[in-house]
Amino acid sequence: MIGRALSALATALIPTTLTLVVLMGSGDAADLGIVLACELVPMLVLLPFGGVVADRFPPERVVLFADLTRCAAQAAIGVELLLGVERIADLAVLAAVTGAAAAFGTPAVPRLVAATVEGAARLRANARIGLATSLSAVGAPAIAGALVLGVGPGWASLFTAVLFAASAFTLGGVRTARAAAPTGAHSLLSGWREIRQRPWFLVSVMGHGVWHFCAGLFLTLGPLLTVRSGEAMWVIIVQCGTVGMLAGVFAAPRLPIRRPLAGCAVGASLYAAPLAALAVPLNGWAVAAAYAVAMFGLGLLVPLWETVVADRIPVEALGRVRSFDSLISFATRPLGLAVAAPLAGWAGTAPPLWIAAVAVAAASLSVLGVREVRTPAAPPLAAPRR
């Protein structure tokens, strides 16, 4: 778990570090877009193939390879910057290598957890990983900014490389049983068949895609609409969301969850609250409270979802199935971020936000119509702790 926490922090440091490197160098918005896109696009394209690799080989080896590759790419960026070389083409290529490695490592992590942790302990493990990921996402921009401004962008990239190396080092003694390898050219198709046989998974993932898209709208329009309550209000809203998410992650393994998929659906649907609060519009403190509730729901959703998917998907198909989940999530959030301002400029801010609130609630709760979702888990994922 320490290794996954280190890797999560290193992953979260990269976007802010790259952004500051480009802005402090050329300062060109087009250059920044190219570098960031070069990290995202290879990850999206290669994720399905990363799922195949995660199912074909021991997951600890796949994660190890991904961490070492990202370590090498970040080290190369750091060395170039320390030598005074700052070519956008080099940054773009190394960012692409980083994104490609993430495409292979991401679907292998759930397989690694499923292969090394069993029973109720799996939910607690996923909660800890979710907590580390959440804290990394919140703290990484500040850490990256402090490193870049304090010791320089080259040393910041080298620090990220060290984190990936330390994460890889923790995997040295991990051994899992080799799963049956998918065969021939049909491995991607067989993964899709596993998904189609489970309507609860497909409907849930489509709902997650809607959630991520609408989160992009909220994160773009929120700062613009809450500034009337004071320039610091958006920071307060984000911090309230962080507290809510951490509380949800902490509560997930301590609640008597009998219908975990239903819990995931309700947790995701809570994101309608801050969208509606912005659309009304309510004051900043009301939006902060609504966002805390929404992120509490997300904090519950993440470990529950990771655990129930590992319980219900055959381990030999888990990498391919989870790569589809990751692809939908990674692709829809940037789309929401990109279209928020044009939509608001065309229709105003309230209509897109109201539509997003209804869409999140409807898409998330639609999974309750699937029979497997309404069936209680036996035994419960975890008993409440006293």
URQUINOR-V486034 format. One record per residue. N is the residue number from 1. RES is the residue in three letters. OMEGA is omega in whole degrees, -180 to 180 (999 if undefined). Layout:
n:res:omega
N:RES:OMEGA
N:RES:OMEGA
//
This chain:
n:res:omega
1:MET:177
2:ILE:179
3:GLY:179
4:ARG:177
5:ALA:179
6:LEU:179
7:SER:179
8:ALA:179
9:LEU:179
10:ALA:179
11:THR:-178
12:ALA:180
13:LEU:-169
14:ILE:-176
15:PRO:-180
16:THR:179
17:THR:179
18:LEU:-180
19:THR:-179
20:LEU:178
21:VAL:-178
22:VAL:-178
23:LEU:178
24:MET:179
25:GLY:-178
26:SER:-178
27:GLY:-177
28:ASP:180
29:ALA:179
30:ALA:177
31:ASP:179
32:LEU:179
33:GLY:180
34:ILE:-177
35:VAL:-179
36:LEU:178
37:ALA:180
38:CYS:174
39:GLU:-174
40:LEU:-172
41:VAL:178
42:PRO:179
43:MET:-179
44:LEU:-178
45:VAL:-172
46:LEU:-178
47:LEU:179
48:PRO:178
49:PHE:174
50:GLY:176
51:GLY:178
52:VAL:-180
53:VAL:-180
54:ALA:178
55:ASP:-176
56:ARG:-174
57:PHE:176
58:PRO:-173
59:PRO:-179
60:GLU:178
61:ARG:179
62:VAL:179
63:VAL:178
64:LEU:179
65:PHE:-179
66:ALA:-180
67:ASP:-180
68:LEU:178
69:THR:178
70:ARG:175
71:CYS:-179
72:ALA:-179
73:ALA:-180
74:GLN:177
75:ALA:179
76:ALA:177
77:ILE:-179
78:GLY:-179
79:VAL:179
80:GLU:-178
81:LEU:178
82:LEU:178
83:LEU:179
84:GLY:179
85:VAL:-179
86:GLU:180
87:ARG:-179
88:ILE:180
89:ALA:179
90:ASP:179
91:LEU:-179
92:ALA:-180
93:VAL:-178
94:LEU:174
95:ALA:178
96:ALA:177
97:VAL:179
98:THR:180
99:GLY:179
100:ALA:178
101:ALA:178
102:ALA:179
103:ALA:179
104:PHE:-178
105:GLY:-174
106:THR:-179
107:PRO:180
108:ALA:-177
109:VAL:177
110:PRO:177
111:ARG:179
112:LEU:178
113:VAL:-179
114:ALA:-177
115:ALA:-175
116:THR:-178
117:VAL:-176
118:GLU:171
119:GLY:-178
120:ALA:179
121:ALA:-179
122:ARG:178
123:LEU:178
124:ARG:178
125:ALA:179
126:ASN:177
127:ALA:179
128:ARG:178
129:ILE:177
130:GLY:178
131:LEU:180
132:ALA:-180
133:THR:-180
134:SER:179
135:LEU:179
136:SER:-179
137:ALA:-179
138:VAL:-173
139:GLY:-174
140:ALA:180
141:PRO:179
142:ALA:180
143:ILE:-180
144:ALA:179
145:GLY:179
146:ALA:-180
147:LEU:-178
148:VAL:-177
149:LEU:-176
150:GLY:-176
151:VAL:177
152:GLY:-177
153:PRO:179
154:GLY:179
155:TRP:177
156:ALA:178
157:SER:178
158:LEU:176
159:PHE:177
160:THR:178
161:ALA:179
162:VAL:178
163:LEU:178
164:PHE:178
165:ALA:179
166:ALA:177
167:SER:179
168:ALA:-179
169:PHE:-179
170:THR:-179
171:LEU:-173
172:GLY:-177
173:GLY:-178
174:VAL:176
175:ARG:177
176:THR:178
177:ALA:179
178:ARG:177
179:ALA:177
180:ALA:-176
181:ALA:173
182:PRO:-172
183:THR:166
184:GLY:-174
185:ALA:-175
186:HIS:-175
187:SER:176
188:LEU:-180
189:LEU:179
190:SER:175
191:GLY:177
192:TRP:177
193:ARG:177
194:GLU:180
195:ILE:-177
196:ARG:179
197:GLN:-177
198:ARG:-179
199:PRO:-180
200:TRP:-179
201:PHE:-176
202:LEU:-180
203:VAL:179
204:SER:-178
205:VAL:175
206:MET:175
207:GLY:177
208:HIS:178
209:GLY:177
210:VAL:180
211:TRP:-178
212:HIS:178
213:PHE:-179
214:CYS:174
215:ALA:176
216:GLY:176
217:LEU:-178
218:PHE:-176
219:LEU:176
220:THR:-176
221:LEU:-178
222:GLY:180
223:PRO:-179
224:LEU:-174
225:LEU:-178
226:THR:-178
227:VAL:179
228:ARG:178
229:SER:-180
230:GLY:-175
231:GLU:-179
232:ALA:-173
233:MET:-179
234:TRP:177
235:VAL:178
236:ILE:180
237:ILE:-179
238:VAL:-180
239:GLN:175
240:CYS:176
241:GLY:178
242:THR:178
243:VAL:179
244:GLY:-179
245:MET:179
246:LEU:178
247:ALA:179
248:GLY:178
249:VAL:180
250:PHE:-176
251:ALA:-171
252:ALA:-179
253:PRO:-176
254:ARG:180
255:LEU:178
256:PRO:-174
257:ILE:178
258:ARG:177
259:ARG:-172
260:PRO:180
261:LEU:175
262:ALA:176
263:GLY:177
264:CYS:-178
265:ALA:180
266:VAL:179
267:GLY:179
268:ALA:-177
269:SER:-179
270:LEU:179
271:TYR:175
272:ALA:-175
273:ALA:-180
274:PRO:176
275:LEU:178
276:ALA:179
277:ALA:176
278:LEU:-176
279:ALA:-172
280:VAL:-3
281:PRO:173
282:LEU:179
283:ASN:-174
284:GLY:-179
285:TRP:177
286:ALA:176
287:VAL:179
288:ALA:179
289:ALA:179
290:ALA:-180
291:TYR:176
292:ALA:178
293:VAL:-179
294:ALA:-178
295:MET:170
296:PHE:177
297:GLY:178
298:LEU:178
299:GLY:174
300:LEU:-173
301:LEU:-169
302:VAL:-180
303:PRO:178
304:LEU:-179
305:TRP:179
306:GLU:-175
307:THR:-176
308:VAL:177
309:VAL:178
310:ALA:180
311:ASP:-170
312:ARG:179
313:ILE:177
314:PRO:-174
315:VAL:-178
316:GLU:178
317:ALA:-171
318:LEU:-179
319:GLY:-179
320:ARG:-180
321:VAL:-179
322:ARG:178
323:SER:177
324:PHE:177
325:ASP:-179
326:SER:-179
327:LEU:180
328:ILE:-178
329:SER:-177
330:PHE:-176
331:ALA:-172
332:THR:180
333:ARG:178
334:PRO:179
335:LEU:178
336:GLY:177
337:LEU:-175
338:ALA:-173
339:VAL:-174
340:ALA:-178
341:ALA:177
342:PRO:178
343:LEU:180
344:ALA:178
345:GLY:-178
346:TRP:-173
347:ALA:-171
348:GLY:-176
349:THR:-174
350:ALA:-177
351:PRO:178
352:PRO:-179
353:LEU:177
354:TRP:178
355:ILE:180
356:ALA:180
357:ALA:179
358:VAL:-178
359:ALA:179
360:VAL:-179
361:ALA:-177
362:ALA:-178
363:ALA:-179
364:SER:-175
365:LEU:-180
366:SER:-179
367:VAL:179
368:LEU:177
369:GLY:180
370:VAL:-173
371:ARG:-177
372:GLU:-180
373:VAL:-178
374:ARG:-179
375:THR:-180
376:PRO:175
377:ALA:180
378:ALA:-6
379:PRO:176
380:PRO:-178
381:LEU:-180
382:ALA:176
383:ALA:180
384:PRO:178
385:ARG:-179
386:ARG:999
//
